Amino acid sequence: MFDNLSDKLNAVFKKLKGRGTLTEKNIEEGLKQVRLALLEADVNYRVAKKVISDIKERALGQDVMDSLTPGQQIVKIVYDEFTTMMGDEHEALNFGGATPASIMLVGLQGSGKTTTAGKLALFLRKNGRKPYLVPVDVYRPAAIEQLQKLGSQIGVPVFPSTAQMAPVDICTEAVRSAINEGCDTLLIDTAGRLHIDEELMAELEAIKKSIKPSEILLVADAMTGQDAVNIAESFDKRLNLGGVILSKMDGDARGGAALSIKAVTGKPLKFIGVGEKTTALEPFYPDRMASRILGMGDTLSFIEKAQEAVDIKKAEELEKKLRKNQFTLEDFMDQISSVRKMGSIKELIGMLPGINKKQLAGMNIDDREFVRIEAIINSMTPQERRDHAIIKGSRKKRIAMGSGTTVQDVNKLLKSYTQAMKVVKKFNKGGLRSLKNMLPF
């Protein structure tokens, strides 16, 4: 997503950085390339035209900083305009109205509503809400069972709908059931169609009238590009959407829907689906997305992922162990597990400033290596994990066989571990305090 757009924008900025001053001529040359890049990314034509006009007006005006170079001035202006185009700031979910709050998820069949319902339930639970999943799609085979399975996986209760029940009856009964379950937020997974039709809209309007939801969110497939924007307009006319969730943003879509949807429909993009895992749902922040597109990284999202994955108490215990040189292979595996919870290593590195697509492509990073390391350590006895020095020839063979790896893999892990411990010992001699004093935070 956005890789091609990012590459083309950075090429434009690189040319402008070589200019001594910004003139109308070199600005127009650069913006012509920016406009083409936006259109190739499937950004709505009217939106692209307006954002280019706004950038040109600011670049030729006095809205620049003396401390910036011409290239930096353009990057700053483009960043501001992209952020504005996508909605300025993140818009949180609305939980107002009746208690418990109800959030309706609507959209076409195949857009990812059911999976998104599970992801959103997990997100809400992590943020202190008590969600209740309500399967209302009584038409698609196994749709109810799919949501029940998802609920079971993430530990969120699911209303026991059946295919024989009417959608409106499911919703009204689910409200009463949620109160009995002690839940404060209903997530209603409605039915979809392969296309927008009167029957679908009438059903959704009937559900809206019966439960008066706090929020109606459209789940749209990012892979459909501008069709997602058109679909949002159609649903909004009948249901008055509160916002949009774009699923499959980790795919090969060009990203035009994410850039256009707020500008065209006036409805905020509230979440984006970035993978298949139940944790792969992110709140949408226009400024952070603009930063990613322009190759400036997304440090805030990186920090938030780290905060979610790291247990503070365990981190403090780990610090004590490091100071005493008591960091075992078991602790090593715990740290690997924490990193894996944050997501793909390449994805995490891509959030750091200054890392571009070509650099990432050149990095030989295989997340499966972590799986092999965990398998090797899991094949060790508790004593071996605490004291790696006892792991000799016969033990190495047993560990390799038990983990489905080779003795060479076991040796490689032990070598990496011992090298890491040597570094820790050096810091402990000079003092971790010395290292701490060197850090900028």
SERO-741119 format. One record per residue (C-alpha): residue number from 1; residue in three letters; x, y, z. Coordinates in steps of 0.1 Angstrom, whole numbers. Last residue first. Example, Ala and Ser with C-alpha at 12.3 -4.5 7.8 and 13.67 -1.06 7.14 Angstrom:
# residues 2
+-----+------+-------+-------+-------+
!  nr ! rest !    px !    py !    pz !
+-----+------+-------+-------+-------+
!   2 !  SER !   137 !   -11 !    71 !
!   1 !  ALA !   123 !   -45 !    78 !
+-----+------+-------+-------+-------+
END
This chain:
# residues 441
+-----+------+-------+-------+-------+
!  nr ! rest !    px !    py !    pz !
+-----+------+-------+-------+-------+
! 441 !  PHE !   155 !   102 !   266 !
! 440 !  PRO !   185 !   110 !   244 !
! 439 !  LEU !   205 !    79 !   255 !
! 438 !  MET !   241 !    84 !   265 !
! 437 !  ASN !   234 !    87 !   302 !
! 436 !  LYS !   216 !    54 !   300 !
! 435 !  LEU !   246 !    37 !   285 !
! 434 !  SER !   268 !    50 !   314 !
! 433 !  ARG !   242 !    38 !   339 !
! 432 !  LEU !   243 !     4 !   323 !
! 431 !  GLY !   277 !     5 !   340 !
! 430 !  GLY !   311 !     3 !   326 !
! 429 !  LYS !   314 !   -32 !   339 !
! 428 !  ASN !   276 !   -38 !   334 !
! 427 !  PHE !   279 !   -26 !   298 !
! 426 !  LYS !   307 !   -50 !   291 !
! 425 !  LYS !   287 !   -79 !   307 !
! 424 !  VAL !   257 !   -71 !   285 !
! 423 !  VAL !   279 !   -72 !   254 !
! 422 !  LYS !   293 !  -106 !   264 !
! 421 !  MET !   258 !  -118 !   270 !
! 420 !  ALA !   248 !  -109 !   235 !
! 419 !  GLN !   277 !  -128 !   221 !
! 418 !  THR !   267 !  -159 !   242 !
! 417 !  TYR !   232 !  -157 !   229 !
! 416 !  SER !   242 !  -154 !   192 !
! 415 !  LYS !   266 !  -183 !   196 !
! 414 !  LEU !   239 !  -205 !   213 !
! 413 !  LEU !   215 !  -197 !   185 !
! 412 !  LYS !   240 !  -205 !   158 !
! 411 !  ASN !   250 !  -238 !   175 !
! 410 !  VAL !   213 !  -249 !   177 !
! 409 !  ASP !   209 !  -241 !   140 !
! 408 !  GLN !   240 !  -260 !   132 !
! 407 !  VAL !   227 !  -290 !   152 !
! 406 !  THR !   198 !  -290 !   128 !
! 405 !  THR !   161 !  -281 !   132 !
! 404 !  GLY !   129 !  -301 !   138 !
! 403 !  SER !   127 !  -288 !   174 !
! 402 !  GLY !   130 !  -322 !   191 !
! 401 !  MET !   157 !  -334 !   167 !
! 400 !  ALA !   178 !  -303 !   172 !
! 399 !  ILE !   174 !  -305 !   210 !
! 398 !  ARG !   185 !  -341 !   210 !
! 397 !  LYS !   215 !  -335 !   188 !
! 396 !  LYS !   225 !  -305 !   209 !
! 395 !  ARG !   222 !  -325 !   241 !
! 394 !  SER !   245 !  -352 !   226 !
! 393 !  GLY !   272 !  -327 !   216 !
! 392 !  LYS !   272 !  -302 !   245 !
! 391 !  ILE !   246 !  -280 !   262 !
! 390 !  ILE !   259 !  -277 !   298 !
! 389 !  ALA !   271 !  -241 !   292 !
! 388 !  HIS !   235 !  -230 !   284 !
! 387 !  ASP !   226 !  -229 !   321 !
! 386 !  ARG !   191 !  -217 !   328 !
! 385 !  ARG !   176 !  -229 !   295 !
! 384 !  GLU !   195 !  -262 !   299 !
! 383 !  GLN !   181 !  -268 !   334 !
! 382 !  PRO !   146 !  -261 !   322 !
! 381 !  THR !   151 !  -288 !   295 !
! 380 !  MET !   156 !  -277 !   259 !
! 379 !  SER !   131 !  -283 !   231 !
! 378 !  ASN !   113 !  -251 !   239 !
! 377 !  ILE !   145 !  -232 !   232 !
! 376 !  ILE !   149 !  -248 !   198 !
! 375 !  ALA !   112 !  -242 !   188 !
! 374 !  GLU !   114 !  -206 !   200 !
! 373 !  ILE !   145 !  -200 !   178 !
! 372 !  ARG !   129 !  -217 !   148 !
! 371 !  VAL !    98 !  -195 !   152 !
! 370 !  PHE !   120 !  -164 !   154 !
! 369 !  GLU !   137 !  -174 !   122 !
! 368 !  ARG !   103 !  -176 !   106 !
! 367 !  ASP !   102 !  -138 !   107 !
! 366 !  ASP !   128 !  -138 !    78 !
! 365 !  ILE !   146 !  -105 !    74 !
! 364 !  ASN !   171 !  -103 !    45 !
! 363 !  MET !   169 !   -65 !    41 !
! 362 !  GLY !   172 !   -53 !     6 !
! 361 !  ALA !   135 !   -50 !     1 !
! 360 !  LEU !   133 !   -28 !    32 !
! 359 !  GLN !   160 !    -5 !    18 !
! 358 !  LYS !   142 !    -2 !   -15 !
! 357 !  LYS !   108 !     6 !     3 !
! 356 !  ASN !   122 !    34 !    23 !
! 355 !  ILE !   135 !    37 !    59 !
! 354 !  GLY !   143 !    72 !    69 !
! 353 !  PRO !   120 !    74 !    98 !
! 352 !  LEU !   110 !    41 !   114 !
! 351 !  MET !    76 !    26 !   106 !
! 350 !  GLY !    91 !     4 !    79 !
! 349 !  ILE !   112 !   -13 !   106 !
! 348 !  LEU !    80 !   -24 !   123 !
! 347 !  GLU !    65 !   -38 !    91 !
! 346 !  LYS !    98 !   -55 !    83 !
! 345 !  ILE !    97 !   -71 !   117 !
! 344 !  SER !    61 !   -84 !   112 !
! 343 !  GLY !    39 !   -77 !   142 !
! 342 !  MET !    42 !   -63 !   177 !
! 341 !  LYS !    34 !   -97 !   193 !
! 340 !  ARG !    65 !  -110 !   176 !
! 339 !  VAL !    87 !   -86 !   196 !
! 338 !  SER !    72 !   -98 !   229 !
! 337 !  SER !    77 !  -134 !   220 !
! 336 !  ILE !   113 !  -127 !   212 !
! 335 !  GLN !   118 !  -111 !   246 !
! 334 !  ASP !   103 !  -141 !   263 !
! 333 !  MET !   126 !  -164 !   243 !
! 332 !  PHE !   157 !  -145 !   256 !
! 331 !  ASP !   143 !  -147 !   292 !
! 330 !  GLU !   142 !  -185 !   288 !
! 329 !  LEU !   177 !  -185 !   273 !
! 328 !  THR !   188 !  -169 !   306 !
! 327 !  PHE !   197 !  -133 !   315 !
! 326 !  GLN !   213 !  -136 !   350 !
! 325 !  ASN !   242 !  -111 !   343 !
! 324 !  LYS !   233 !   -93 !   376 !
! 323 !  ARG !   225 !   -60 !   358 !
! 322 !  LEU !   207 !   -80 !   331 !
! 321 !  LYS !   186 !   -98 !   356 !
! 320 !  LYS !   175 !   -66 !   373 !
! 319 !  GLU !   166 !   -51 !   339 !
! 318 !  LEU !   146 !   -82 !   331 !
! 317 !  GLU !   126 !   -79 !   363 !
! 316 !  GLU !   117 !   -43 !   353 !
! 315 !  ALA !   107 !   -54 !   318 !
! 314 !  LYS !    86 !   -82 !   333 !
! 313 !  LYS !    68 !   -57 !   355 !
! 312 !  ILE !    62 !   -33 !   325 !
! 311 !  ASP !    48 !   -61 !   302 !
! 310 !  VAL !    57 !   -51 !   267 !
! 309 !  ALA !    34 !   -59 !   237 !
! 308 !  GLU !     9 !   -30 !   240 !
! 307 !  GLN !    36 !    -4 !   248 !
! 306 !  ALA !    57 !   -16 !   218 !
! 305 !  LYS !    27 !   -13 !   194 !
! 304 !  GLU !    21 !    22 !   208 !
! 303 !  ILE !    57 !    32 !   203 !
! 302 !  PHE !    57 !    20 !   166 !
! 301 !  SER !    24 !    39 !   160 !
! 300 !  LEU !    41 !    70 !   173 !
! 299 !  THR !    72 !    65 !   152 !
! 298 !  ASP !    54 !    64 !   119 !
! 297 !  GLY !    81 !    69 !    92 !
! 296 !  MET !    90 !   100 !    73 !
! 295 !  GLY !    87 !    83 !    39 !
! 294 !  LEU !    61 !   108 !    25 !
! 293 !  ILE !    34 !    81 !    26 !
! 292 !  ARG !    43 !    72 !    62 !
! 291 !  SER !    41 !   108 !    74 !
! 290 !  ALA !     7 !   113 !    56 !
! 289 !  MET !    -5 !    81 !    74 !
! 288 !  ARG !     6 !    95 !   107 !
! 287 !  ASP !   -11 !   128 !   102 !
! 286 !  PRO !   -43 !   112 !    90 !
! 285 !  TYR !   -45 !    89 !   121 !
! 284 !  PHE !   -66 !    57 !   115 !
! 283 !  PRO !   -71 !    35 !   144 !
! 282 !  GLU !   -54 !     1 !   137 !
! 281 !  LEU !   -68 !   -34 !   132 !
! 280 !  ALA !   -44 !   -63 !   129 !
! 279 !  THR !   -49 !   -78 !   164 !
! 278 !  THR !   -74 !  -104 !   151 !
! 277 !  LYS !   -47 !  -116 !   127 !
! 276 !  GLU !   -55 !  -113 !    89 !
! 275 !  GLY !   -36 !   -81 !    82 !
! 274 !  VAL !   -37 !   -43 !    82 !
! 273 !  GLY !   -74 !   -35 !    87 !
! 272 !  ILE !   -78 !     3 !    88 !
! 271 !  PHE !   -99 !    22 !   113 !
! 270 !  LYS !  -118 !    55 !   116 !
! 269 !  LEU !  -119 !    69 !    81 !
! 268 !  PRO !  -140 !   100 !    86 !
! 267 !  LYS !  -171 !   108 !    66 !
! 266 !  GLY !  -172 !   140 !    45 !
! 265 !  THR !  -179 !   117 !    15 !
! 264 !  VAL !  -154 !   130 !   -11 !
! 263 !  ALA !  -127 !   145 !    11 !
! 262 !  LYS !  -130 !   118 !    38 !
! 261 !  ILE !  -128 !    89 !    13 !
! 260 !  SER !  -101 !   102 !   -10 !
! 259 !  LEU !   -67 !    93 !     6 !
! 258 !  ALA !   -78 !    60 !    20 !
! 257 !  ALA !   -97 !    51 !   -12 !
! 256 !  GLY !   -67 !    59 !   -33 !
! 255 !  GLY !   -44 !    35 !   -15 !
! 254 !  ARG !   -30 !    16 !   -45 !
! 253 !  ALA !   -43 !   -18 !   -34 !
! 252 !  ASP !   -17 !   -46 !   -32 !
! 251 !  GLY !   -28 !   -59 !     2 !
! 250 !  ASP !   -21 !   -46 !    38 !
! 249 !  MET !   -50 !   -22 !    36 !
! 248 !  LYS !   -73 !   -53 !    35 !
! 247 !  SER !  -102 !   -36 !    53 !
! 246 !  LEU !  -111 !     1 !    53 !
! 245 !  ILE !  -133 !    11 !    82 !
! 244 !  VAL !  -156 !    40 !    75 !
! 243 !  GLY !  -175 !    66 !    96 !
! 242 !  GLY !  -207 !    77 !   112 !
! 241 !  LEU !  -228 !    67 !    83 !
! 240 !  ASN !  -261 !    84 !    75 !
! 239 !  LEU !  -281 !    53 !    66 !
! 238 !  ARG !  -296 !    59 !    32 !
! 237 !  LYS !  -273 !    85 !    16 !
! 236 !  ASP !  -243 !    72 !    36 !
! 235 !  PHE !  -246 !    37 !    21 !
! 234 !  SER !  -244 !    52 !   -15 !
! 233 !  GLU !  -215 !    76 !    -7 !
! 232 !  ALA !  -195 !    48 !    10 !
! 231 !  ILE !  -200 !    25 !   -20 !
! 230 !  ASN !  -187 !    53 !   -43 !
! 229 !  VAL !  -156 !    57 !   -21 !
! 228 !  ALA !  -150 !    19 !   -20 !
! 227 !  ASP !  -154 !    19 !   -58 !
! 226 !  GLN !  -125 !    43 !   -59 !
! 225 !  GLY !  -101 !    16 !   -48 !
! 224 !  THR !  -117 !   -19 !   -47 !
! 223 !  MET !   -87 !   -33 !   -28 !
! 222 !  ALA !   -95 !   -11 !     2 !
! 221 !  ASP !  -125 !   -33 !     9 !
! 220 !  ALA !  -152 !   -13 !    27 !
! 219 !  VAL !  -166 !   -18 !    62 !
! 218 !  LEU !  -192 !    10 !    67 !
! 217 !  LEU !  -197 !    21 !   103 !
! 216 !  ILE !  -230 !    30 !   118 !
! 215 !  GLU !  -227 !    45 !   153 !
! 214 !  SER !  -247 !    50 !   184 !
! 213 !  PRO !  -273 !    26 !   171 !
! 212 !  LYS !  -311 !    34 !   172 !
! 211 !  ILE !  -322 !    -1 !   180 !
! 210 !  SER !  -354 !    -6 !   160 !
! 209 !  LYS !  -349 !    22 !   134 !
! 208 !  LYS !  -314 !    12 !   125 !
! 207 !  ILE !  -324 !   -24 !   121 !
! 206 !  ALA !  -353 !   -14 !    98 !
! 205 !  GLU !  -329 !     9 !    78 !
! 204 !  LEU !  -305 !   -21 !    74 !
! 203 !  GLU !  -333 !   -43 !    61 !
! 202 !  ALA !  -345 !   -17 !    37 !
! 201 !  MET !  -310 !   -11 !    24 !
! 200 !  LEU !  -305 !   -48 !    17 !
! 199 !  GLU !  -338 !   -52 !    -1 !
! 198 !  GLU !  -333 !   -20 !   -21 !
! 197 !  ASP !  -300 !   -32 !   -36 !
! 196 !  ILE !  -263 !   -25 !   -33 !
! 195 !  HIS !  -242 !   -52 !   -48 !
! 194 !  LEU !  -227 !   -86 !   -39 !
! 193 !  ARG !  -249 !   -84 !    -8 !
! 192 !  GLY !  -242 !   -79 !    29 !
! 191 !  ALA !  -257 !   -90 !    61 !
! 190 !  THR !  -251 !   -72 !    94 !
! 189 !  ASP !  -225 !   -78 !   120 !
! 188 !  ILE !  -238 !   -58 !   150 !
! 187 !  LEU !  -211 !   -50 !   176 !
! 186 !  LEU !  -230 !   -43 !   209 !
! 185 !  THR !  -212 !   -23 !   235 !
! 184 !  ASP !  -217 !   -21 !   273 !
! 183 !  CYS !  -217 !   -58 !   282 !
! 182 !  GLY !  -229 !   -71 !   317 !
! 181 !  GLU !  -242 !  -104 !   302 !
! 180 !  ASN !  -278 !   -95 !   313 !
! 179 !  ILE !  -275 !   -61 !   296 !
! 178 !  ALA !  -261 !   -78 !   264 !
! 177 !  SER !  -291 !  -102 !   264 !
! 176 !  ARG !  -316 !   -73 !   264 !
! 175 !  VAL !  -298 !   -56 !   234 !
! 174 !  ALA !  -294 !   -90 !   217 !
! 173 !  GLU !  -332 !   -95 !   217 !
! 172 !  THR !  -337 !   -62 !   198 !
! 171 !  CYS !  -309 !   -71 !   173 !
! 170 !  ILE !  -320 !  -107 !   166 !
! 169 !  ASP !  -356 !   -96 !   162 !
! 168 !  VAL !  -345 !   -70 !   135 !
! 167 !  PRO !  -326 !   -97 !   116 !
! 166 !  ALA !  -355 !  -123 !   117 !
! 165 !  MET !  -346 !  -156 !   133 !
! 164 !  GLN !  -344 !  -189 !   114 !
! 163 !  ALA !  -307 !  -186 !   106 !
! 162 !  THR !  -300 !  -187 !   144 !
! 161 !  SER !  -285 !  -161 !   167 !
! 160 !  PRO !  -268 !  -171 !   199 !
! 159 !  PHE !  -254 !  -136 !   209 !
! 158 !  VAL !  -216 !  -138 !   211 !
! 157 !  PRO !  -194 !  -133 !   242 !
! 156 !  VAL !  -158 !  -122 !   237 !
! 155 !  GLY !  -129 !  -145 !   245 !
! 154 !  ILE !  -108 !  -138 !   215 !
! 153 !  GLN !  -110 !  -172 !   200 !
! 152 !  SER !  -145 !  -179 !   212 !
! 151 !  GLY !  -158 !  -147 !   196 !
! 150 !  LEU !  -141 !  -156 !   163 !
! 149 !  LYS !  -158 !  -190 !   163 !
! 148 !  GLN !  -192 !  -174 !   170 !
! 147 !  LEU !  -185 !  -150 !   142 !
! 146 !  GLN !  -178 !  -178 !   117 !
! 145 !  GLU !  -208 !  -198 !   130 !
! 144 !  ILE !  -232 !  -170 !   122 !
! 143 !  ALA !  -218 !  -166 !    87 !
! 142 !  ALA !  -219 !  -203 !    81 !
! 141 !  PRO !  -239 !  -200 !    49 !
! 140 !  ARG !  -247 !  -163 !    41 !
! 139 !  TYR !  -284 !  -155 !    47 !
! 138 !  VAL !  -288 !  -151 !    84 !
! 137 !  ASP !  -263 !  -123 !    86 !
! 136 !  VAL !  -272 !  -108 !   120 !
! 135 !  PRO !  -244 !  -121 !   142 !
! 134 !  VAL !  -242 !  -100 !   174 !
! 133 !  LEU !  -209 !   -97 !   192 !
! 132 !  TYR !  -209 !   -82 !   227 !
! 131 !  PRO !  -182 !   -58 !   237 !
! 130 !  LYS !  -171 !   -49 !   273 !
! 129 !  ARG !  -151 !   -17 !   269 !
! 128 !  GLY !  -117 !   -10 !   286 !
! 127 !  ASN !   -95 !    -3 !   257 !
! 126 !  LYS !   -82 !   -38 !   252 !
! 125 !  ARG !  -119 !   -49 !   251 !
! 124 !  LEU !  -126 !   -23 !   223 !
! 123 !  PHE !   -97 !   -36 !   202 !
! 122 !  LEU !  -107 !   -72 !   206 !
! 121 !  ALA !  -143 !   -64 !   196 !
! 120 !  LEU !  -130 !   -44 !   166 !
! 119 !  LYS !  -110 !   -73 !   154 !
! 118 !  GLY !  -139 !   -97 !   157 !
! 117 !  ALA !  -163 !   -73 !   139 !
! 116 !  THR !  -136 !   -68 !   112 !
! 115 !  THR !  -136 !  -105 !   105 !
! 114 !  THR !  -174 !  -104 !   101 !
! 113 !  LYS !  -174 !   -73 !    80 !
! 112 !  GLY !  -146 !   -83 !    56 !
! 111 !  SER !  -157 !   -67 !    23 !
! 110 !  GLY !  -169 !  -100 !     9 !
! 109 !  GLN !  -206 !   -92 !     9 !
! 108 !  LEU !  -211 !   -54 !     7 !
! 107 !  GLY !  -211 !   -32 !    38 !
! 106 !  VAL !  -225 !   -25 !    72 !
! 105 !  LEU !  -212 !   -27 !   108 !
! 104 !  MET !  -237 !   -14 !   133 !
! 103 !  ILE !  -223 !    -1 !   166 !
! 102 !  SER !  -247 !    -3 !   196 !
! 101 !  ALA !  -242 !    14 !   229 !
! 100 !  PRO !  -256 !    -4 !   259 !
!  99 !  THR !  -271 !    20 !   269 !
!  98 !  ALA !  -289 !    44 !   246 !
!  97 !  GLY !  -272 !    74 !   231 !
!  96 !  GLY !  -234 !    80 !   230 !
!  95 !  PHE !  -207 !    55 !   223 !
!  94 !  ASN !  -192 !    74 !   193 !
!  93 !  LEU !  -160 !    59 !   180 !
!  92 !  ALA !  -129 !    82 !   179 !
!  91 !  GLU !  -120 !   106 !   151 !
!  90 !  HIS !   -83 !   107 !   143 !
!  89 !  GLU !   -71 !   141 !   131 !
!  88 !  ASP !   -68 !   163 !   100 !
!  87 !  GLY !   -93 !   144 !    79 !
!  86 !  MET !   -76 !   126 !    50 !
!  85 !  MET !   -73 !   157 !    28 !
!  84 !  THR !   -61 !   178 !    58 !
!  83 !  THR !   -32 !   154 !    64 !
!  82 !  PHE !   -24 !   153 !    27 !
!  81 !  GLU !   -23 !   191 !    27 !
!  80 !  ASP !     0 !   194 !    58 !
!  79 !  TYR !    24 !   168 !    44 !
!  78 !  VAL !    24 !   184 !    10 !
!  77 !  ILE !    33 !   218 !    26 !
!  76 !  LYS !    61 !   203 !    47 !
!  75 !  VAL !    75 !   184 !    18 !
!  74 !  ILE !    74 !   215 !    -4 !
!  73 !  GLN !    92 !   236 !    22 !
!  72 !  GLN !   118 !   208 !    27 !
!  71 !  GLY !   126 !   209 !   -10 !
!  70 !  PRO !   130 !   247 !    -9 !
!  69 !  THR !   152 !   246 !    22 !
!  68 !  LEU !   136 !   253 !    56 !
!  67 !  SER !   146 !   278 !    83 !
!  66 !  ASP !   128 !   307 !    65 !
!  65 !  MET !    95 !   289 !    70 !
!  64 !  VAL !    68 !   289 !    43 !
!  63 !  ASP !    33 !   303 !    39 !
!  62 !  GLN !    43 !   334 !    20 !
!  61 !  GLY !    26 !   323 !   -12 !
!  60 !  LEU !    39 !   303 !   -42 !
!  59 !  ALA !    41 !   271 !   -21 !
!  58 !  ARG !     7 !   278 !    -4 !
!  57 !  GLU !   -12 !   283 !   -36 !
!  56 !  LYS !     6 !   254 !   -53 !
!  55 !  ILE !    -3 !   230 !   -24 !
!  54 !  ASP !   -39 !   241 !   -25 !
!  53 !  SER !   -42 !   236 !   -62 !
!  52 !  ILE !   -26 !   202 !   -60 !
!  51 !  VAL !   -50 !   192 !   -32 !
!  50 !  LYS !   -80 !   204 !   -53 !
!  49 !  LYS !   -71 !   185 !   -84 !
!  48 !  ALA !   -63 !   153 !   -65 !
!  47 !  VAL !   -97 !   155 !   -47 !
!  46 !  ARG !  -116 !   161 !   -80 !
!  45 !  TYR !   -98 !   131 !   -96 !
!  44 !  ASN !  -104 !   107 !   -68 !
!  43 !  VAL !   -71 !    91 !   -57 !
!  42 !  ASP !   -64 !    59 !   -76 !
!  41 !  ALA !   -27 !    58 !   -67 !
!  40 !  GLU !   -20 !    65 !  -104 !
!  39 !  LEU !   -41 !    97 !  -100 !
!  38 !  LEU !   -20 !   107 !   -70 !
!  37 !  ALA !    13 !   100 !   -88 !
!  36 !  LEU !     1 !   120 !  -118 !
!  35 !  ARG !    -7 !   150 !   -95 !
!  34 !  VAL !    27 !   148 !   -78 !
!  33 !  GLN !    44 !   147 !  -111 !
!  32 !  LYS !    26 !   179 !  -122 !
!  31 !  LEU !    33 !   193 !   -88 !
!  30 !  GLY !    71 !   191 !   -94 !
!  29 !  GLU !    69 !   208 !  -128 !
!  28 !  GLU !    46 !   235 !  -114 !
!  27 !  ILE !    69 !   241 !   -85 !
!  26 !  ASN !    99 !   243 !  -109 !
!  25 !  LYS !    81 !   270 !  -130 !
!  24 !  GLU !    65 !   290 !  -102 !
!  23 !  THR !    99 !   294 !   -86 !
!  22 !  LEU !   113 !   278 !   -54 !
!  21 !  THR !   149 !   287 !   -47 !
!  20 !  GLY !   183 !   271 !   -49 !
!  19 !  ARG !   169 !   239 !   -64 !
!  18 !  GLY !   186 !   206 !   -56 !
!  17 !  LYS !   160 !   197 !   -30 !
!  16 !  LEU !   133 !   200 !   -57 !
!  15 !  LYS !   147 !   170 !   -76 !
!  14 !  LYS !   147 !   149 !   -44 !
!  13 !  PHE !   112 !   160 !   -36 !
!  12 !  VAL !    99 !   147 !   -69 !
!  11 !  ALA !   117 !   114 !   -65 !
!  10 !  ASN !   103 !   111 !   -30 !
!   9 !  LEU !    68 !   116 !   -43 !
!   8 !  LYS !    72 !    89 !   -69 !
!   7 !  ASP !    86 !    64 !   -44 !
!   6 !  SER !    58 !    71 !   -18 !
!   5 !  LEU !    31 !    67 !   -45 !
!   4 !  ASN !    45 !    34 !   -55 !
!   3 !  ASP !    47 !    21 !   -20 !
!   2 !  PHE !    13 !    35 !   -10 !
!   1 !  MET !     0 !     0 !     0 !
+-----+------+-------+-------+-------+
END
